[in-house]
Amino acid sequence: MTDNRRWWALGAVALGTFMTYLDNNVVNVALPTIQRDLGLSISGLEWIVSGYILVFAGLMLAGGRLADVFGRRRIFMIGLAVFTVSSFAAGMATDGTMLIAARAVQGVGAAFLTPTALALLTSIFPDARERATAVGLWSAVGALALALGPLTGGLISERWHWGWIYLINVPIGIVTFGLGLWAIRVPPQDRVRRSLDVPGLVTSSLTLFALTYGLIEGSGAGWTSPEILGAFGIAAASALAFVVTEIRSREPMIDLSLFRSRVFSGGTLSMGLWSFGVFGIYFFTALYLQNALGFSPLEAGVAFVPMALVMAVTAVFAPRISRIAGTARTVAAGLLLMAVAVFGISFIGEGGSLGDLLPWFLVYGLGGGLLVPLTTAILGTLPAGRAGVASGVLNVSREIFGLLGITILGAILSARQTSLVADGIKPLTAFLEAYQSTLVIAAAIVLVGVPLSLFALRTPQPADPETTAAERPAVPVA
């Protein structure tokens, strides 16, 4: 591949990644507008976000396995096509069912795109120095999408029809598809797997779907109703079946022996707590800004930009801070700052303003940026041959905990709000009180990561002697 074509290929991979990352948060600010237009309940709104995340997380390991079996370039292009077509369907949706279904199909496309992107870069850039530059540029995409997502969602929902938050993916997807067909070239030896581990795929997906359904619908149907108890029972049984399947599989989706490493298991859980807080605060604070404080969608989007920018800037310096203070202290400090920020936001009531929220948003962004060294620390404890599997587990855990952040906090908020309304409190006041108490719970959950990370990351376990820094793949945190 010529030098120019290599860098054009990087552009195609980066654009595909940008689309999926942007879709993770562009919808949040537009949720109140979508709710009014389609007449959705809080549960319906949660499914717009959770349906995408559920399929994305449930099939991400399968996407990586398909790439190993059928080729990274082919699966990347299929995922890009699926994501683009389903984005068009989501933008044209006329009811909640159609929108949720289209979002789920988007999750399929994203599950094919995300795990193949970094793998493609390692094939496109065999030179270590060029590869480091390419991975660095690709990593910046996540922070850019995080900063532009809420702003884009607010601008579109205020000035245009909300459907354009999905339709903007269509021209980007078409351009990226054409660019990828021309520029992306990989050697045939990228196919390294023979089986898909279908039982593992089915049982893991069933576990996530049943658990999420129970959490989202539990408040409305009743936590002790046969429907919800049945969902939790299916989740538990399928989770057990998944573990048994993976132990017996010759080529499992998840190598369970990875969790014997204290650094890997504790670090993965710490990252999950980070994701729990990020997804939760974005989802419910977007509703709070518009429904309680009277922000327009654009104003709500602008409010999130400083947080994302601080997170992106801090991420650049976080590795240097980690070398000075140590990974354990750096990650613990990041989680502590996030927990403090969420707790501080809980004290801002109906009369709050952007000036009241901004300091806490900045503290939150600072804490989130300090967690960037966590991924490198986790992968650095493992032999090079297991780094790819570990990267897949980290990505899946991030999405699953983000899903739980929305569903669990949503269930708590909805139950509390319903109880207050039943006691005669006005709906808006009930929402505010429920939102504030939910933030306190979220802060306490994130705070658990502080002692956990100090314990798990305090003395990193040595890597395999044959593993060198150049051989370890860098996995960015978006």
NULUM-362815 format. One record per residue (C-alpha): residue in one letter; z, y negated, x negated. Coordinates in pm, whole numbers, plus 50000, padded with zeros to 5 digits. Layout:
N
+----+-------+-------+-------+
| aa |     z |     y |     x |
+----+-------+-------+-------+
|  A |     Z |     Y |     X |
...
+----+-------+-------+-------+
//
This chain:
478
+----+-------+-------+-------+
| aa |     z |     y |     x |
+----+-------+-------+-------+
|  M | 50000 | 50000 | 50000 |
|  T | 49906 | 49659 | 49864 |
|  D | 50178 | 49406 | 49792 |
|  N | 50067 | 49175 | 50075 |
|  R | 50057 | 49457 | 50328 |
|  R | 50409 | 49567 | 50228 |
|  W | 50554 | 49230 | 50319 |
|  W | 50356 | 49215 | 50642 |
|  A | 50507 | 49554 | 50725 |
|  L | 50852 | 49404 | 50665 |
|  G | 50761 | 49135 | 50917 |
|  A | 50670 | 49397 | 51177 |
|  V | 50993 | 49593 | 51125 |
|  A | 51199 | 49272 | 51134 |
|  L | 51034 | 49153 | 51456 |
|  G | 51098 | 49488 | 51624 |
|  T | 51462 | 49477 | 51517 |
|  F | 51494 | 49116 | 51632 |
|  M | 51379 | 49211 | 51983 |
|  T | 51641 | 49482 | 52023 |
|  Y | 51927 | 49275 | 51880 |
|  L | 51833 | 48975 | 52092 |
|  D | 51831 | 49191 | 52402 |
|  N | 52192 | 49287 | 52334 |
|  N | 52321 | 48936 | 52407 |
|  V | 52043 | 48723 | 52564 |
|  V | 52134 | 48845 | 52911 |
|  N | 52502 | 48746 | 52908 |
|  V | 52462 | 48373 | 52973 |
|  A | 52205 | 48441 | 53248 |
|  L | 52431 | 48686 | 53434 |
|  P | 52564 | 48434 | 53693 |
|  T | 52207 | 48326 | 53773 |
|  I | 52095 | 48688 | 53809 |
|  Q | 52400 | 48762 | 54023 |
|  R | 52319 | 48481 | 54266 |
|  D | 51946 | 48560 | 54280 |
|  L | 51981 | 48935 | 54334 |
|  G | 52313 | 48933 | 54522 |
|  L | 52488 | 49166 | 54276 |
|  S | 52856 | 49253 | 54248 |
|  I | 53053 | 49245 | 53920 |
|  S | 52991 | 49620 | 53898 |
|  G | 52617 | 49563 | 53932 |
|  L | 52625 | 49300 | 53658 |
|  E | 52808 | 49540 | 53429 |
|  W | 52540 | 49802 | 53482 |
|  I | 52269 | 49556 | 53373 |
|  V | 52441 | 49539 | 53036 |
|  S | 52602 | 49882 | 53023 |
|  G | 52293 | 50072 | 53140 |
|  Y | 52103 | 49945 | 52836 |
|  I | 52389 | 50011 | 52595 |
|  L | 52460 | 50355 | 52742 |
|  V | 52105 | 50483 | 52690 |
|  F | 52073 | 50302 | 52357 |
|  A | 52388 | 50462 | 52216 |
|  G | 52333 | 50801 | 52378 |
|  L | 51983 | 50845 | 52235 |
|  M | 52017 | 50669 | 51899 |
|  L | 52095 | 50990 | 51712 |
|  A | 51807 | 51159 | 51893 |
|  G | 51578 | 50873 | 51789 |
|  G | 51671 | 50925 | 51427 |
|  R | 51616 | 51301 | 51457 |
|  L | 51275 | 51250 | 51623 |
|  A | 51176 | 51023 | 51335 |
|  D | 51275 | 51294 | 51087 |
|  V | 51069 | 51555 | 51274 |
|  F | 50760 | 51358 | 51381 |
|  G | 50752 | 51070 | 51130 |
|  R | 50927 | 50732 | 51109 |
|  R | 50619 | 50518 | 51167 |
|  R | 50514 | 50712 | 51477 |
|  I | 50857 | 50698 | 51641 |
|  F | 50895 | 50329 | 51553 |
|  M | 50562 | 50247 | 51721 |
|  I | 50645 | 50459 | 52028 |
|  G | 50981 | 50287 | 52060 |
|  L | 50818 | 49946 | 52027 |
|  A | 50567 | 50029 | 52303 |
|  V | 50837 | 50161 | 52538 |
|  F | 51056 | 49857 | 52477 |
|  T | 50770 | 49612 | 52539 |
|  V | 50650 | 49775 | 52864 |
|  S | 51005 | 49807 | 53002 |
|  S | 51073 | 49442 | 52914 |
|  F | 50781 | 49347 | 53138 |
|  A | 50923 | 49563 | 53418 |
|  A | 51268 | 49403 | 53379 |
|  G | 51121 | 49053 | 53393 |
|  M | 50934 | 49135 | 53714 |
|  A | 51233 | 49306 | 53885 |
|  T | 51301 | 49199 | 54243 |
|  D | 51628 | 49382 | 54301 |
|  G | 51926 | 49513 | 54107 |
|  T | 51814 | 49877 | 54108 |
|  M | 51477 | 49796 | 53954 |
|  L | 51635 | 49573 | 53690 |
|  I | 51899 | 49830 | 53591 |
|  A | 51634 | 50104 | 53568 |
|  A | 51411 | 49887 | 53349 |
|  R | 51706 | 49803 | 53125 |
|  A | 51779 | 50174 | 53084 |
|  V | 51421 | 50236 | 52972 |
|  Q | 51460 | 49945 | 52730 |
|  G | 51753 | 50137 | 52587 |
|  V | 51521 | 50433 | 52520 |
|  G | 51283 | 50209 | 52325 |
|  A | 51568 | 50049 | 52129 |
|  A | 51711 | 50393 | 52045 |
|  F | 51378 | 50481 | 51880 |
|  L | 51340 | 50147 | 51703 |
|  T | 51685 | 50089 | 51553 |
|  P | 51749 | 50405 | 51347 |
|  T | 51393 | 50408 | 51208 |
|  A | 51383 | 50044 | 51092 |
|  L | 51595 | 50078 | 50776 |
|  A | 51443 | 50417 | 50700 |
|  L | 51095 | 50260 | 50712 |
|  L | 51197 | 49992 | 50463 |
|  T | 51309 | 50255 | 50213 |
|  S | 50964 | 50414 | 50238 |
|  I | 50767 | 50090 | 50231 |
|  F | 50956 | 49950 | 49930 |
|  P | 51003 | 50227 | 49671 |
|  D | 51096 | 49971 | 49404 |
|  A | 51475 | 49918 | 49414 |
|  R | 51461 | 49542 | 49349 |
|  E | 51198 | 49477 | 49615 |
|  R | 51382 | 49704 | 49856 |
|  A | 51703 | 49507 | 49808 |
|  T | 51518 | 49184 | 49889 |
|  A | 51356 | 49341 | 50196 |
|  V | 51684 | 49481 | 50327 |
|  G | 51850 | 49143 | 50275 |
|  L | 51582 | 48966 | 50479 |
|  W | 51602 | 49233 | 50748 |
|  S | 51980 | 49197 | 50763 |
|  A | 51947 | 48825 | 50838 |
|  V | 51764 | 48915 | 51159 |
|  G | 52084 | 49035 | 51325 |
|  A | 52270 | 48709 | 51268 |
|  L | 51967 | 48508 | 51382 |
|  A | 51942 | 48709 | 51704 |
|  L | 52315 | 48667 | 51765 |
|  A | 52284 | 48290 | 51730 |
|  L | 51968 | 48253 | 51940 |
|  G | 52051 | 48505 | 52213 |
|  P | 52297 | 48306 | 52427 |
|  L | 52104 | 47981 | 52368 |
|  T | 51775 | 48141 | 52469 |
|  G | 51931 | 48302 | 52775 |
|  G | 52086 | 47973 | 52885 |
|  L | 51771 | 47769 | 52830 |
|  I | 51550 | 48013 | 53020 |
|  S | 51788 | 48071 | 53312 |
|  E | 51835 | 47695 | 53358 |
|  R | 51474 | 47577 | 53313 |
|  W | 51269 | 47881 | 53418 |
|  H | 51311 | 48199 | 53620 |
|  W | 51569 | 48433 | 53465 |
|  G | 51301 | 48703 | 53433 |
|  W | 51161 | 48525 | 53128 |
|  I | 51459 | 48639 | 52920 |
|  Y | 51281 | 48976 | 52925 |
|  L | 50919 | 48862 | 52952 |
|  I | 50940 | 48676 | 52619 |
|  N | 50957 | 49021 | 52457 |
|  V | 50607 | 49106 | 52579 |
|  P | 50397 | 48877 | 52354 |
|  I | 50633 | 48945 | 52061 |
|  G | 50599 | 49318 | 52120 |
|  I | 50219 | 49306 | 52141 |
|  V | 50191 | 49108 | 51817 |
|  T | 50442 | 49337 | 51643 |
|  F | 50258 | 49649 | 51761 |
|  G | 49925 | 49527 | 51623 |
|  L | 50086 | 49415 | 51299 |
|  G | 50267 | 49748 | 51263 |
|  L | 49950 | 49954 | 51318 |
|  W | 49778 | 49763 | 51038 |
|  A | 50057 | 49708 | 50788 |
|  I | 50306 | 49998 | 50810 |
|  R | 50207 | 50288 | 50585 |
|  V | 50448 | 50566 | 50486 |
|  P | 50404 | 50891 | 50290 |
|  P | 50386 | 51217 | 50490 |
|  Q | 50700 | 51360 | 50325 |
|  D | 50914 | 51132 | 50546 |
|  R | 50937 | 51426 | 50789 |
|  V | 51247 | 51610 | 50671 |
|  R | 51390 | 51785 | 50981 |
|  R | 51277 | 52085 | 51182 |
|  S | 51494 | 52086 | 51498 |
|  L | 51619 | 51825 | 51747 |
|  D | 51959 | 51975 | 51841 |
|  V | 51880 | 51949 | 52213 |
|  P | 52221 | 52087 | 52323 |
|  G | 52394 | 51814 | 52120 |
|  L | 52171 | 51547 | 52273 |
|  V | 52235 | 51666 | 52629 |
|  T | 52612 | 51705 | 52598 |
|  S | 52667 | 51374 | 52415 |
|  S | 52454 | 51180 | 52665 |
|  L | 52629 | 51344 | 52961 |
|  T | 52968 | 51255 | 52811 |
|  L | 52881 | 50888 | 52775 |
|  F | 52717 | 50858 | 53115 |
|  A | 53003 | 51024 | 53306 |
|  L | 53268 | 50823 | 53122 |
|  T | 53090 | 50493 | 53179 |
|  Y | 53028 | 50566 | 53546 |
|  G | 53394 | 50642 | 53601 |
|  L | 53509 | 50324 | 53425 |
|  I | 53267 | 50094 | 53606 |
|  E | 53302 | 50240 | 53956 |
|  G | 53671 | 50332 | 53936 |
|  S | 53800 | 50004 | 54070 |
|  G | 53577 | 50009 | 54377 |
|  A | 53593 | 50379 | 54460 |
|  G | 53958 | 50424 | 54363 |
|  W | 54086 | 50568 | 54037 |
|  T | 54220 | 50881 | 54208 |
|  S | 53917 | 50942 | 54430 |
|  P | 53733 | 51275 | 54392 |
|  E | 53422 | 51089 | 54274 |
|  I | 53596 | 50919 | 53981 |
|  L | 53818 | 51212 | 53886 |
|  G | 53506 | 51429 | 53889 |
|  A | 53327 | 51186 | 53656 |
|  F | 53614 | 51190 | 53408 |
|  G | 53633 | 51569 | 53431 |
|  I | 53262 | 51601 | 53353 |
|  A | 53305 | 51362 | 53059 |
|  A | 53591 | 51567 | 52914 |
|  A | 53414 | 51902 | 52962 |
|  S | 53085 | 51782 | 52813 |
|  A | 53268 | 51621 | 52518 |
|  L | 53432 | 51955 | 52443 |
|  A | 53096 | 52131 | 52475 |
|  F | 52945 | 51877 | 52236 |
|  V | 53208 | 51946 | 51969 |
|  V | 53159 | 52324 | 52001 |
|  T | 52781 | 52282 | 51985 |
|  E | 52793 | 52065 | 51675 |
|  I | 53024 | 52305 | 51492 |
|  R | 52785 | 52595 | 51551 |
|  S | 52458 | 52406 | 51494 |
|  R | 52271 | 52450 | 51166 |
|  E | 52135 | 52095 | 51185 |
|  P | 52386 | 51904 | 51402 |
|  M | 52330 | 51553 | 51534 |
|  I | 52670 | 51452 | 51393 |
|  D | 52821 | 51622 | 51089 |
|  L | 53181 | 51647 | 51208 |
|  S | 53305 | 51709 | 50854 |
|  L | 53244 | 51339 | 50788 |
|  F | 53556 | 51259 | 50988 |
|  R | 53774 | 51442 | 50736 |
|  S | 53734 | 51134 | 50519 |
|  R | 54016 | 50890 | 50596 |
|  V | 53798 | 50598 | 50490 |
|  F | 53510 | 50709 | 50710 |
|  S | 53710 | 50789 | 51024 |
|  G | 53945 | 50491 | 50995 |
|  G | 53666 | 50253 | 50902 |
|  T | 53449 | 50373 | 51189 |
|  L | 53734 | 50313 | 51433 |
|  S | 53796 | 49967 | 51287 |
|  M | 53429 | 49881 | 51337 |
|  G | 53457 | 50011 | 51693 |
|  L | 53746 | 49776 | 51765 |
|  W | 53535 | 49488 | 51630 |
|  S | 53250 | 49584 | 51861 |
|  F | 53493 | 49623 | 52153 |
|  G | 53602 | 49262 | 52112 |
|  V | 53254 | 49117 | 52050 |
|  F | 53088 | 49269 | 52357 |
|  G | 53388 | 49203 | 52579 |
|  I | 53430 | 48836 | 52494 |
|  Y | 53057 | 48760 | 52522 |
|  F | 53025 | 48922 | 52864 |
|  F | 53329 | 48778 | 53039 |
|  T | 53344 | 48441 | 52864 |
|  A | 52986 | 48371 | 52976 |
|  L | 53107 | 48417 | 53336 |
|  Y | 53417 | 48206 | 53270 |
|  L | 53222 | 47914 | 53123 |
|  Q | 52991 | 47889 | 53424 |
|  N | 53199 | 48006 | 53719 |
|  A | 53531 | 47845 | 53619 |
|  L | 53446 | 47552 | 53390 |
|  G | 53120 | 47456 | 53560 |
|  F | 52897 | 47486 | 53253 |
|  S | 52524 | 47511 | 53312 |
|  P | 52353 | 47820 | 53166 |
|  L | 52215 | 47609 | 52879 |
|  E | 52554 | 47456 | 52804 |
|  A | 52711 | 47801 | 52803 |
|  G | 52447 | 47922 | 52560 |
|  V | 52501 | 47628 | 52329 |
|  A | 52876 | 47695 | 52330 |
|  F | 52820 | 48034 | 52164 |
|  V | 52592 | 47906 | 51886 |
|  P | 52866 | 47768 | 51652 |
|  M | 53052 | 48100 | 51672 |
|  A | 52741 | 48295 | 51575 |
|  L | 52645 | 48056 | 51295 |
|  V | 52994 | 48070 | 51142 |
|  M | 52976 | 48448 | 51162 |
|  A | 52639 | 48451 | 50985 |
|  V | 52750 | 48213 | 50708 |
|  T | 53076 | 48400 | 50654 |
|  A | 52884 | 48728 | 50632 |
|  V | 52696 | 48595 | 50329 |
|  F | 53018 | 48530 | 50136 |
|  A | 53219 | 48825 | 50274 |
|  P | 53115 | 49071 | 49998 |
|  R | 53235 | 48824 | 49733 |
|  I | 53563 | 48777 | 49920 |
|  S | 53598 | 49153 | 49944 |
|  R | 53559 | 49194 | 49567 |
|  I | 53841 | 48946 | 49512 |
|  A | 54084 | 49042 | 49788 |
|  G | 53983 | 49403 | 49846 |
|  T | 53799 | 49556 | 50140 |
|  A | 54117 | 49654 | 50327 |
|  R | 54264 | 49303 | 50321 |
|  T | 53929 | 49140 | 50402 |
|  V | 53862 | 49359 | 50704 |
|  A | 54223 | 49334 | 50824 |
|  A | 54205 | 48954 | 50797 |
|  G | 53883 | 48952 | 50999 |
|  L | 54032 | 49159 | 51281 |
|  L | 54348 | 48949 | 51279 |
|  L | 54149 | 48627 | 51311 |
|  M | 53949 | 48773 | 51598 |
|  A | 54262 | 48885 | 51782 |
|  V | 54426 | 48543 | 51735 |
|  A | 54113 | 48369 | 51865 |
|  V | 54091 | 48585 | 52178 |
|  F | 54461 | 48531 | 52243 |
|  G | 54416 | 48154 | 52200 |
|  I | 54129 | 48145 | 52448 |
|  S | 54351 | 48313 | 52707 |
|  F | 54562 | 47996 | 52731 |
|  I | 54267 | 47776 | 52835 |
|  G | 54256 | 47759 | 53212 |
|  E | 54045 | 47590 | 53477 |
|  G | 54072 | 47245 | 53323 |
|  G | 53942 | 47350 | 52982 |
|  S | 53647 | 47200 | 52797 |
|  L | 53417 | 47293 | 52511 |
|  G | 53644 | 47096 | 52279 |
|  D | 53933 | 47322 | 52376 |
|  L | 53728 | 47639 | 52323 |
|  L | 53538 | 47545 | 52006 |
|  P | 53823 | 47590 | 51752 |
|  W | 53892 | 47940 | 51882 |
|  F | 53521 | 48024 | 51885 |
|  L | 53497 | 47919 | 51520 |
|  V | 53801 | 48128 | 51425 |
|  Y | 53645 | 48422 | 51607 |
|  G | 53315 | 48380 | 51419 |
|  L | 53502 | 48359 | 51088 |
|  G | 53682 | 48684 | 51161 |
|  G | 53366 | 48863 | 51270 |
|  G | 53185 | 48763 | 50951 |
|  L | 53461 | 48906 | 50733 |
|  L | 53394 | 49256 | 50868 |
|  V | 53053 | 49285 | 50699 |
|  P | 53186 | 49470 | 50386 |
|  L | 53323 | 49746 | 50608 |
|  T | 52991 | 49933 | 50635 |
|  T | 52932 | 49934 | 50260 |
|  A | 53287 | 50055 | 50199 |
|  I | 53246 | 50346 | 50441 |
|  L | 52911 | 50459 | 50305 |
|  G | 53033 | 50418 | 49948 |
|  T | 53284 | 50699 | 49995 |
|  L | 53017 | 50955 | 50083 |
|  P | 52760 | 51151 | 49881 |
|  A | 52408 | 51011 | 49898 |
|  G | 52288 | 51310 | 50100 |
|  R | 52523 | 51222 | 50387 |
|  A | 52468 | 50846 | 50393 |
|  G | 52190 | 50866 | 50652 |
|  V | 52399 | 51071 | 50894 |
|  A | 52693 | 50836 | 50841 |
|  S | 52473 | 50534 | 50918 |
|  G | 52373 | 50690 | 51249 |
|  V | 52735 | 50758 | 51343 |
|  L | 52832 | 50398 | 51262 |
|  N | 52553 | 50257 | 51478 |
|  V | 52642 | 50484 | 51768 |
|  S | 53014 | 50405 | 51746 |
|  R | 52938 | 50033 | 51747 |
|  E | 52738 | 50063 | 52069 |
|  I | 52984 | 50300 | 52238 |
|  F | 53284 | 50079 | 52168 |
|  G | 53084 | 49777 | 52284 |
|  L | 53015 | 49965 | 52605 |
|  L | 53383 | 50045 | 52644 |
|  G | 53467 | 49681 | 52579 |
|  I | 53265 | 49582 | 52883 |
|  T | 53361 | 49869 | 53112 |
|  I | 53733 | 49894 | 53036 |
|  L | 53794 | 49520 | 53036 |
|  G | 53574 | 49491 | 53343 |
|  A | 53775 | 49753 | 53527 |
|  I | 54101 | 49579 | 53436 |
|  L | 53970 | 49236 | 53535 |
|  S | 53824 | 49360 | 53864 |
|  A | 54141 | 49546 | 53964 |
|  R | 54360 | 49247 | 53881 |
|  Q | 54132 | 49005 | 54068 |
|  T | 54119 | 49228 | 54375 |
|  S | 54497 | 49255 | 54379 |
|  L | 54543 | 48877 | 54355 |
|  V | 54292 | 48807 | 54632 |
|  A | 54472 | 49060 | 54853 |
|  D | 54790 | 48859 | 54796 |
|  G | 54620 | 48548 | 54937 |
|  I | 54515 | 48373 | 54614 |
|  K | 54180 | 48193 | 54616 |
|  P | 53894 | 48390 | 54453 |
|  L | 53836 | 48140 | 54169 |
|  T | 54205 | 48119 | 54084 |
|  A | 54228 | 48497 | 54103 |
|  F | 53934 | 48532 | 53862 |
|  L | 54092 | 48289 | 53616 |
|  E | 54428 | 48466 | 53615 |
|  A | 54260 | 48807 | 53583 |
|  Y | 54034 | 48679 | 53303 |
|  Q | 54326 | 48536 | 53106 |
|  S | 54539 | 48849 | 53134 |
|  T | 54238 | 49063 | 53036 |
|  L | 54189 | 48856 | 52720 |
|  V | 54549 | 48922 | 52618 |
|  I | 54487 | 49296 | 52650 |
|  A | 54164 | 49264 | 52450 |
|  A | 54346 | 49076 | 52174 |
|  A | 54611 | 49348 | 52155 |
|  I | 54343 | 49618 | 52124 |
|  V | 54161 | 49435 | 51843 |
|  L | 54496 | 49376 | 51672 |
|  V | 54541 | 49753 | 51641 |
|  G | 54262 | 49745 | 51383 |
|  V | 54472 | 49540 | 51139 |
|  P | 54721 | 49811 | 51032 |
|  L | 54452 | 50075 | 51082 |
|  S | 54214 | 49913 | 50832 |
|  L | 54495 | 49842 | 50584 |
|  F | 54583 | 50212 | 50592 |
|  A | 54235 | 50363 | 50600 |
|  L | 54067 | 50137 | 50343 |
|  R | 54354 | 50076 | 50100 |
|  T | 54240 | 50332 | 49839 |
|  P | 53873 | 50428 | 49886 |
|  Q | 53806 | 50793 | 49817 |
|  P | 53568 | 50851 | 49524 |
|  A | 53206 | 50920 | 49599 |
|  D | 53007 | 51212 | 49468 |
|  P | 52952 | 51161 | 49092 |
|  E | 52578 | 51182 | 49141 |
|  T | 52582 | 50897 | 49389 |
|  T | 52502 | 50559 | 49238 |
|  A | 52507 | 50215 | 49388 |
|  A | 52127 | 50204 | 49380 |
|  E | 52105 | 50526 | 49580 |
|  R | 52331 | 50412 | 49864 |
|  P | 52141 | 50257 | 50152 |
|  A | 52263 | 49922 | 50280 |
|  V | 52325 | 49912 | 50654 |
|  P | 52362 | 49559 | 50793 |
|  V | 52601 | 49476 | 51075 |
|  A | 52444 | 49262 | 51343 |
+----+-------+-------+-------+
//
